[in-house]
Amino acid sequence: MQAVAEAGDRAAFGTLYDHFAPRLKAYLMRLGAAEDVAEELAQESLIVAWRRAAGFDPVQASVATWLFTIARNKRIDRLRREKRPEFDPNDPALVPEAPPLPDQGLDVARDEARLRAALLTLPEEQTRLLRLAFFSDLSHRDIAEKERLPLGTVKSRIRLALARLKAQLGDGENTD
C-alpha cells in the first residue's frame, strides 16, 4: 500500500486489487449482497482505496482492515439509498391542486354572498355565537364561559341558528 500511496504505483495497486477484490466480494455476499451488487461494491471500495491511498495510516489499521471497512461502509450506504423511496413526481400527494375554474370561483362568491345575507337575518345573539364557534374556532364550553351563558343555551342557540340558515339557504344547490 505504501507504493500506491507514495508513488501512485499502478502495478502495486493491480497486485492489491487482484488479491483483495475476490475477498471483498465474498465478504459483501456474506453480508447479504447479491453477487452483482457485491462485485460492484468491491470495485467501488477499491477505487476509494486508490483515491485515498495517501490517507492510509498503517499505524491505525492493516490494509485488509482498512479495505474491509471501506467495503462495509459502501454496503451500508447502498442499503440506505435503497430504503429511501424514490421521488415520484406523479404521486398524488405531491401534485398541486388544479386552480379552480373561473365558473367555480363565481359559484363560491355567489354562495358566500348568500350566506352573508342569510346571517344578516339572524338575531344578533345567534350571529355572535356562530361567529365565535366557526370564525374564532371556540368550543361550545369556551363560548359559554366567554358569554357567561349556560352551556345548554349556547348549544341551543347555535343549533337554532344553523337550522334557520339551512332553511334560508335551501339544500345548498344554486337555484339560478
N, C-alpha and C positions, 0 to 999 in steps of 0.2 A: 504494500500500500504506500510505502514511503516513496517509491519511484513514481507512482501515479500522482501522488500529491505534489512532489517537488518538481518533477520534470514533465508531467503530463504524458508519461510513457504509455503509448497505446499498446505496445506488446505486453507490458506488465498488466495493464488493465484487461487485455484479452485473456491472459492466464487466469486472472482473478475471476473474470466472467465465466470462463469455461468450468472453473472449479465450483463457484457458488450459484450460478443460475439454476442448475437442476436441484440443488439442495433447497434454495429459496422457494422454488416451485412446489416441491414436495411438502415443505413446511406450510405454505399457504393452502395447499389442498387439505392438509391435516386440520387446518383451522376452519375448513368448510367451503373454501372457494372452489368453483368449478375449474376444470383443467385449463380451459382457455383464459379464464379470468386470472388464475394463478400464474400462468405464463406471462400474461400482460403485466401483472403487478410485480413479478420478479424482474422483468425488464425495466419497468419504471423505477424500481428500487435501485437497480444497478446504474441507471442513468443519474439518479440523485447522488449516488456514491461518487460517480465520475465528476459531477459538477461540484460536489462539496468535499472532494478529497483533501483539499488544503485545510479544511476544518477538522479532519480526523485527528484525534489525540489518543495514541496508543496507551497512555497512562490511564485514561478513563475506562477504556474497554478494548477488547480484542477486535480485529477486523470482522470476525464472524458475528460477534455480539452486535457490533455497530450495524452490519448489513441486515441481520435478522430483525433488529429494532426498526430500521427503516421500512422493511417489508411489512412488519406487523402494523406500523402506523399507516402505510399505504392501504392496507386491508381495512383498517378502521375508517379511514377517510372514504373509501369506496362504499362501505356499509352505510355510513351516514348519508352519503349522496343518494343512495338507492332508497333509503327510508324517507327522504324528503320528497313530498309529492311534486310532480312537475306542474308548472304553471299551465293551466288550460284556459286560453283566452275566451273559449266558448262556454265556460262554466256559468250557469245562470246567476250564481251569486255575485259574479264579477262583471256581468253585463249591466250597464246602467239602464234605468227605465227609459223608455222612449218618451220624448217630450209629448205633452198632451196635444191632441189635435185641436185646431182652432175652435171647432164647434163644441168640443168638450169644455174648453175654457169658458165659453158663453153659457153652457149649461150650469157650470159651477157658479158663475157670477149670478145667474138668474136664481138658482137655489138659495144662495146666500142672501140675496135681496128679499126673497120670500120669507126666509127665516127671520131676518131683521124686522120685517113688517109684522110678522106674527108675534115676535117678542114684545113689540110696542103695544099690543092689545092686552097683554097680561097685566094683572095688578103689580104694582111696584115691588111688593114684598116677595112675590113669586119670581119676578125677574131677578131681583137681587140674590135670592137663594140659588137660582140656576147659574148665575154668573160666578158665584163662589164655588159651586160644585164643578162646573165644566171649564171655566176660564182660569180660575185660581187653583183648580185641582185640589180642593179641600174635601176631606171626608165629611160625611153627614155629622159625625160626632164633633169634628172641628168647627163646622158651621154652627152647630147648636151652641157650642161654647162661645164662639165669636159673637153671635147674635143674641145670646142669652135667652135661648128658646129651648123648650123640651125637645129631645131627640125625635120623638114621635111626631111632633108638629113640623119639624124640618122635613122629615121623610114624607109626611102627608102633603105638604105644600109643593115639594118638588114633584111628587107623583101627579098631583093635580095639574101642575104647570105643564108637565110633559104630555099628559092626556089632552089638555087644551091645544097644545102645539100640534099634536098628531091630528086632532080633529080639524084644525085650520089648514094644515098642510096636505091633508088627504093621505093617500097611500105612498107618497113620495115620488110619484111619477109626474112628469110635466103634463099639464093639460093643454099646452099650446099646440 
